Amino acid sequence: LEMCLSPQVISGGHYDVDCYVEDPNGKTIYQETKKQYDSFSHHTEVKGVYTFCFSNEFSTFSHKIVYFDFQVGDEPPILPDMNNRVTALTQLESACVTIHEMLKAVIDSQTHYRLREAQDRSRAEELNGRVSYWSVGETLILFVVSIGQVVLLKSFFTEKRPSSGGAGT
């Protein structure tokens, strides 16, 4: 049986994550550290539950969003008797196979563009938050400076009366 794991970090930290895959016997068959995206294909030899794990222990303060595509097994044939066929495909069957392959390429492209859109959206929302905080900070500084200027200007126009002491005749 063939399996394929394709992880990609969408947002968080430096856009990297650790990943490993173990077979049912606990043997590590794949291990990568600090990868933004990767693709791992493997022909399984042992039946059972395979485990894959994403780790973020090198940057525990940043939360990450990880997309992964996990495919197991071979794709079923397009036509029911396609694997047992001895003659050439008809023109219609050949066109179906071509269209099927093109649609798979379109699905892969759409997935890629959706991931890029999710990354860009995350960056834009983060930037929007920073701009909002900066604007609030500038507004507060503007109020403090304007109140300070009013107080300073008012002090120029107030008359200071000398206090009369206890000197008398």
C-alpha positions as CSV (number, residue, x, y, z in Angstrom):
1,L,0.0,0.0,0.0
2,E,1.3,3.5,-0.8
3,M,0.9,6.4,1.5
4,C,1.7,10.1,1.0
5,L,1.9,12.8,3.7
6,S,2.2,16.5,2.6
7,P,2.3,19.0,5.5
8,Q,2.5,22.8,5.2
9,V,2.6,25.5,7.9
10,I,0.0,28.1,7.1
11,S,0.6,30.6,10.0
12,G,2.6,31.1,13.1
13,G,6.2,31.6,14.2
14,H,8.7,31.3,11.4
15,Y,6.4,29.1,9.4
16,D,8.2,25.9,10.4
17,V,7.4,22.8,12.3
18,D,8.9,19.4,13.2
19,C,7.2,16.2,11.8
20,Y,7.8,12.5,12.2
21,V,6.0,9.3,11.0
22,E,6.2,6.0,12.8
23,D,5.2,2.5,11.6
24,P,3.1,0.2,13.8
25,N,6.3,-1.3,15.3
26,G,7.3,2.1,16.6
27,K,10.1,2.5,14.0
28,T,10.6,6.1,12.8
29,I,10.4,6.1,9.0
30,Y,10.4,9.8,8.5
31,Q,11.7,12.7,10.6
32,E,12.2,16.4,9.6
33,T,12.8,19.4,11.8
34,K,11.9,23.1,11.1
35,K,10.3,22.6,7.7
36,Q,7.7,24.9,6.2
37,Y,6.4,22.3,3.8
38,D,7.4,18.9,2.6
39,S,6.1,15.8,0.9
40,F,6.8,12.2,2.1
41,S,5.8,9.1,0.2
42,H,6.3,5.6,1.5
43,H,5.4,2.1,0.5
44,T,4.0,0.4,3.6
45,E,5.4,-3.0,4.4
46,V,3.7,-3.6,7.8
47,K,-0.1,-3.6,8.3
48,G,-1.4,-1.6,11.2
49,V,-1.7,2.0,12.4
50,Y,0.9,4.5,11.3
51,T,1.4,7.5,13.5
52,F,2.4,11.0,12.3
53,C,3.0,13.9,14.7
54,F,3.7,17.6,14.3
55,S,5.8,19.1,17.1
56,N,6.2,22.8,18.0
57,E,8.5,22.3,21.0
58,F,11.3,24.6,19.7
59,S,8.9,27.6,19.7
60,T,6.3,26.9,22.3
61,F,5.1,30.5,22.5
62,S,3.9,30.8,18.9
63,H,0.8,29.0,17.9
64,K,0.8,27.5,14.4
65,I,-1.8,26.3,11.9
66,V,-0.7,23.3,9.9
67,Y,-2.4,21.9,6.8
68,F,-1.7,18.4,5.8
69,D,-2.8,16.1,3.0
70,F,-2.7,12.4,3.8
71,Q,-3.4,9.9,1.1
72,V,-3.4,6.1,1.6
73,G,-3.7,3.5,-1.1
74,D,-3.7,3.6,-4.9
75,E,-6.3,5.5,-6.8
76,P,-9.1,3.3,-8.1
77,P,-9.2,2.9,-11.9
78,I,-11.4,5.4,-13.8
79,L,-13.1,2.6,-15.7
80,P,-14.1,-0.7,-14.0
81,D,-12.2,-3.0,-16.4
82,M,-9.2,-0.7,-17.0
83,N,-6.6,-2.8,-15.2
84,N,-7.5,-6.0,-17.0
85,R,-7.7,-4.6,-20.5
86,V,-5.6,-6.0,-23.3
87,T,-6.7,-3.7,-26.1
88,A,-6.0,0.0,-26.6
89,L,-8.4,2.5,-25.1
90,T,-11.1,4.0,-27.3
91,Q,-11.0,7.6,-28.1
92,L,-13.7,8.4,-25.5
93,E,-11.9,6.4,-22.8
94,S,-8.6,8.1,-23.6
95,A,-10.3,11.5,-23.4
96,C,-11.8,10.5,-20.0
97,V,-8.4,9.6,-18.7
98,T,-6.9,12.9,-20.0
99,I,-9.7,14.9,-18.4
100,H,-9.3,13.0,-15.1
101,E,-5.6,13.8,-15.0
102,M,-6.2,17.4,-15.8
103,L,-8.8,17.7,-13.1
104,K,-6.4,16.2,-10.6
105,A,-3.9,18.9,-11.6
106,V,-6.6,21.6,-11.2
107,I,-7.4,20.2,-7.7
108,D,-3.7,20.4,-6.7
109,S,-3.5,24.0,-8.0
110,Q,-6.6,25.0,-6.1
111,T,-5.3,23.5,-2.9
112,H,-2.0,25.4,-3.4
113,Y,-3.9,28.7,-4.0
114,R,-6.2,28.1,-1.0
115,L,-3.1,27.6,1.2
116,R,-1.4,30.7,-0.1
117,E,-4.7,32.6,0.4
118,A,-4.9,31.4,4.0
119,Q,-1.2,32.4,4.6
120,D,-1.8,35.8,3.1
121,R,-5.0,36.3,5.1
122,S,-3.2,35.4,8.3
123,R,-0.4,37.9,7.6
124,A,-2.9,40.6,6.7
125,E,-4.9,40.1,9.9
126,E,-1.7,40.2,12.0
127,L,-0.7,43.4,10.2
128,N,-4.2,44.9,10.8
129,G,-3.9,44.2,14.5
130,R,-0.4,45.8,14.7
131,V,-1.7,48.9,12.8
132,S,-4.7,49.1,15.1
133,Y,-2.5,49.0,18.3
134,W,-0.2,51.6,16.8
135,S,-3.1,53.9,16.0
136,V,-4.5,53.6,19.5
137,G,-1.0,54.4,20.9
138,E,-0.6,57.4,18.6
139,T,-4.1,58.7,19.6
140,L,-3.2,58.5,23.3
141,I,0.1,60.3,22.7
142,L,-1.8,63.0,20.8
143,F,-4.2,63.5,23.6
144,V,-1.4,63.7,26.2
145,V,0.6,66.2,24.1
146,S,-2.5,68.4,23.4
147,I,-3.5,68.5,27.1
148,G,0.1,69.4,28.0
149,Q,0.2,72.2,25.4
150,V,-3.1,73.6,26.7
151,V,-1.8,73.6,30.3
152,L,1.5,75.2,29.3
153,L,-0.2,77.9,27.2
154,K,-2.7,78.6,30.0
155,S,0.2,79.1,32.4
156,F,1.6,81.9,30.2
157,F,-1.6,84.0,30.5
158,T,-2.3,83.6,34.2
159,E,-1.2,86.5,36.4
160,K,0.8,85.6,39.4
161,R,-0.1,87.9,42.3
162,P,2.5,88.6,44.8
163,S,1.5,87.4,48.2
164,S,1.4,90.0,50.9
165,G,3.5,89.3,53.9
166,G,2.9,90.4,57.5
167,A,4.9,93.7,57.1
168,G,2.9,96.5,58.5
169,T,3.3,100.0,60.0
